[in-house]
Amino acid sequence: MCGITGWIGDPPGDTTVIEKMTALLHHRGPDDRGIFTSPSVQLGHTRLSILDLSDAGHQPMVLGDLVLTYNGEIYNFRELRDRLEGPFFSNSDTEVLLHLYRLHGDACVSLLRGMFSFAIWDTRRRRLFAARDRLGIKPFFYRNTPDGLAFASELKSLLELGRPPIEETAISDYLTYRYIPTPNTVFSGIHKLPPAHTLVWEDGRTTIAPYWAPPAEPTIKKVGPAIEQLHELLGTVIPEHSIADVPVGVFLSGGIDSAMTAAYLDRPLTVTLASEVPHRNEAPAALEVARHLGTRHFEHSAGEPDLDTALDTITHLFDEPAADSGAWATYTVSSIAREHVTVALTGEGGDELFLGYKRHGLLGNERLTTLCRMVAQIIPPLTDTGRSLQRRGLTGFERYAELSSGFTRRQKRAILSRRLSGDGRDDLWYFRQHWRADLEPLAQARWLDLHTYLPDSLLTKVDQAGMAHSLEIRPPLLDHRLVEFALSLHPDLLRSADGATGKLILRTLMKDRLPAGHLDRPKIGFNLPIRRWVKRRPEIFRGALDRLKQADIIRSPKISHLGGEQIWSLLVLDRFLHG
């Protein structure tokens, strides 16, 4: 895991700016730093040594006319290396990638299994080729410059070239989605490279193209063969994701996904974050799993953070508004895990692929839909109860959008300034862009989660929170082979008929591999106590609303009946805009 930077076209004669851009990513790679310069390109790299800890893995790496700066892990690099002629001067996946590109050109990216973002400069052709992994596990930001292109692993590096104006439409999108959808960022002219896409810069032109698309139509309907295939895949993929020349562990919560990840490894080191709130504490369940599997287990308790500290930390982490309140827990457990390991495996992706969220259970019960639609007419929409009923009373695309949004269209019209709420834009454009009307509701939800929330919110949180502590976090359930398999499973294999229980196939697979009763535990999140904070420190919330009103973002600071998600979204937005 590393940090990458680059400036292509006509960078300045000295390296002051690229060195500053790269230094800002020191946390992503504290073990080494490198700069490559030529008349038309400057590339930077910070290294977190995971494979081949020697100086031979130094980057940017040069092979003939090719120069590479690369972030991530290629899990099949040894298999690929065996197919290549060499000669090789290191044991790193970095060098394998360079040889692969020299042999296959742009098509090399389709041969990779792993998580990555990288850029290869061809000094002879004056051409840049960049790519981001299939699921968007690793970030890649870029911006056009007057004479070329600049890119980096994090927004903060690109701001060294000048801070662009904030994009107003991005603020509106943030309130809808609780993140800013790809390819946009909060800054005008700075973009995210979408997952499973390549970027080519040549002759002053930037071309972006997809290189992978997963299957959408479920084809597997029999549980027996599906379980056998899943077991075989997990037995291959999870150990593959543990390759490293440094200590590796597993984030262990009380859920199925992380326990399953640990179960397919040989007595791994496990780390759990204990909550001081009894009904939110998953540590006892995690300890039970750890003892059952015989892991080397470490448990650490996390006190409740101060509101100002949490806001400042999260604002600094993301460089743009992002309202996932679970980021604090990921940030904290990453700090703790770094005391024991350099690499941590997680269960990210399990809920999205195997329909584990509570909202998935609300997407198929039509009788409940009709009843809730009737009752919602008499309950205020900004109350938790009213919003819940309103969501349950919708169908199809609208129901998914309501269940997955921060502020709904109705709520935004009620509180946003006319400047932001009256622009005529389709608030749900991002969901609509990825919507598959040919799929049944649960398959549609799985598809949308995979293409929107997963890369833009969940994986962004995991990358930034882990990298803040120089910790490489790997989600083996998002290996593209597992993703393709999961999408081929009919939803009936994943969710009970009444919608109450998800991940059915995982529960069946793991029933004899985990402690009795573990699979029946309700899902528990590790969220911030937002309502309690607001009651204790009402002046912070009132101040935030006043500033947002003065900035012509909301209409009135007297907003009642807001839920915790909406409160946190506004607090984060205010802290980002006003420090």
PyMOL commands that set and color helices and strands:
alter all, ss='L'
color gray80, all
select helices_A, chain A and resi 16-23+26-28+55-57+77-83+93-111+155-161+168-177+223-240+256-263+278-280+283-293+307-318+327-337+350-353+358-362+366-376+384-392+396-404+409-415+418-421+429-434+441-451+453-467+476-478+480-487+491-493+504-510+518-520+530-536+538-550+564-578
alter helices_A, ss='H'
color red, helices_A
select strands_A, chain A and resi 2-8+32-38+41-47+61-63+66-74+114-122+127-132+141-145+148-152+190-192+197-202+205-210+248-251+269-275+296-302+343-345+472-474
alter strands_A, ss='S'
color yellow, strands_A
deselect
rebuild
show_as cartoon
